[in-house]
Each structure stands twice: as C-alpha cells, then as structure tokens.
C-alpha cells in the first residue's frame, strides 16, 4: 500500500483530463442556426411537408426521391394536398433550389453546425449563389 498516494494522484489527474472539455465548454453552447429562407420560400409558406418534418426527415426524403427518379423514372412528387414538385436538387422553379436558392445560408449553415458532410453535391451541381442585384 505504499503506492496509495500515487494511485489517488493519478486518478485525480485522469478525472481532470477526462472532464476538462466538458467543464471548459460549460455554458458556452451555441444556438442552433435557423436556415435563411428566400423570399420565394417565405411567399410559398409551406414546403412539401411541414417545417419540423423537413428538419428531421429531409435526407430520407431526398434518398427516396433519388431512388424514385433513378429506378422508376418518376420525376414528379405529389404532396398530400395535391401540389406537385419536381424531384430535383438543381433544376426548375418547382424544385428544392427553386425556393432554397442560397446553399450557404440554407443548407450549409445547419450542416456545418451538426458537422455533417452530405454527399448531395458529389453528383449534383451546387447552385450558384446569387448576388442581391442579380435576383429578380
């Protein structure tokens, strides 16, 4: 039992090292970013699903759309209210980027916060950011 003091000291150092990141960041949590909507998206007032559903399920929806377009050659999505949308990330006024045109303010803001690197833009061409004077 001659090493009792060394063991206790070692445990204290270990606990301090393990808990340091948590204690250091205590009370410093950043707020969850809110995606910036374009004027067209604000005017539409609704997406293909309610806002909360889209926040949670958009990747599953996009995966389903990808499979539907590629495997079934079906490019039109019809909502429960009967409204139709083009199942595309990069083309058309009635597609995702038709309303959500600013990728940096809409997509990247939340993905960077969540440390998520979506693979959408591996195949699709990312929309070009429009400058305020270019918008219609």
ZAVEX-824305 format. One line per field, with one value per residue (C-alpha): residue number from 0; chain; x, z, y. Coordinates in steps of 0.1 Angstrom, whole numbers, plus 5000, padded with zeros to 4 digits. Example, Ala and Ser with C-alpha at 12.3 -4.5 7.8 and 13.67 -1.06 7.14 Angstrom:
# ZAVEX-824305
pos: 0_1
unit: A_A
X: 5123_5137
Z: 5078_5071
Y: 4955_4989
***
This chain:
# ZAVEX-824305
pos: 0_1_2_3_4_5_6_7_8_9_10_11_12_13_14_15_16_17_18_19_20_21_22_23_24_25_26_27_28_29_30_31_32_33_34_35_36_37_38_39_40_41_42_43_44_45_46_47_48_49_50_51_52_53_54_55_56_57_58_59_60_61_62_63_64_65_66_67_68_69_70_71_72_73_74_75_76_77_78_79_80_81_82_83_84_85_86_87_88_89_90_91_92_93_94_95_96_97_98_99_100_101_102_103_104_105_106_107_108_109_110_111_112_113_114_115_116_117_118_119_120_121_122_123_124_125_126_127_128_129_130_131_132_133_134_135
unit: A_A_A_A_A_A_A_A_A_A_A_A_A_A_A_A_A_A_A_A_A_A_A_A_A_A_A_A_A_A_A_A_A_A_A_A_A_A_A_A_A_A_A_A_A_A_A_A_A_A_A_A_A_A_A_A_A_A_A_A_A_A_A_A_A_A_A_A_A_A_A_A_A_A_A_A_A_A_A_A_A_A_A_A_A_A_A_A_A_A_A_A_A_A_A_A_A_A_A_A_A_A_A_A_A_A_A_A_A_A_A_A_A_A_A_A_A_A_A_A_A_A_A_A_A_A_A_A_A_A_A_A_A_A_A_A
X: 5000_5030_5016_4982_4991_5004_4972_4950_4970_4969_4931_4927_4948_4929_4895_4907_4918_4886_4863_4882_4864_4830_4839_4856_4826_4800_4775_4791_4768_4760_4724_4710_4711_4679_4681_4676_4646_4645_4616_4601_4602_4586_4559_4551_4546_4550_4574_4565_4559_4557_4588_4595_4591_4615_4641_4641_4634_4648_4677_4653_4630_4659_4671_4636_4634_4668_4656_4623_4639_4667_4648_4613_4620_4593_4604_4572_4563_4527_4520_4491_4475_4478_4506_4534_4571_4600_4622_4654_4681_4694_4668_4635_4615_4594_4624_4643_4667_4638_4629_4660_4684_4712_4731_4754_4726_4701_4720_4755_4745_4729_4752_4782_4766_4758_4792_4775_4790_4761_4770_4744_4769_4791_4768_4747_4760_4758_4736_4755_4750_4730_4741_4713_4714_4710_4678_4645
Z: 5000_4996_4962_4976_4972_4937_4927_4942_4925_4892_4894_4902_4871_4849_4861_4855_4819_4811_4824_4812_4778_4794_4822_4798_4775_4803_4794_4760_4738_4706_4694_4667_4634_4617_4579_4560_4536_4503_4495_4473_4501_4525_4500_4494_4532_4530_4516_4506_4543_4575_4587_4616_4594_4568_4595_4607_4575_4546_4540_4539_4515_4492_4493_4484_4456_4443_4442_4426_4399_4390_4394_4384_4361_4380_4384_4399_4436_4446_4482_4503_4494_4457_4449_4426_4428_4405_4423_4416_4437_4409_4382_4379_4398_4414_4428_4461_4448_4432_4467_4487_4463_4487_4496_4521_4541_4538_4536_4548_4579_4596_4582_4595_4629_4630_4615_4587_4552_4529_4496_4476_4458_4449_4419_4417_4407_4437_4430_4423_4449_4435_4445_4457_4424_4403_4420_4401
Y: 5000_5023_5034_5046_5083_5078_5060_5087_5114_5095_5091_5128_5137_5113_5126_5162_5154_5135_5162_5192_5196_5194_5219_5242_5244_5246_5273_5280_5260_5278_5283_5261_5281_5288_5284_5316_5314_5331_5355_5328_5303_5328_5335_5298_5294_5256_5231_5195_5187_5208_5226_5202_5171_5186_5194_5158_5138_5158_5133_5103_5122_5131_5094_5083_5108_5097_5061_5070_5091_5067_5034_5043_5073_5093_5129_5144_5143_5149_5161_5150_5184_5176_5201_5188_5193_5184_5158_5176_5194_5215_5223_5241_5266_5239_5220_5223_5250_5269_5282_5274_5291_5302_5270_5288_5303_5274_5241_5248_5267_5237_5210_5229_5232_5195_5186_5167_5164_5154_5137_5155_5177_5148_5142_5174_5208_5231_5261_5293_5319_5348_5384_5407_5427_5395_5384_5390
***
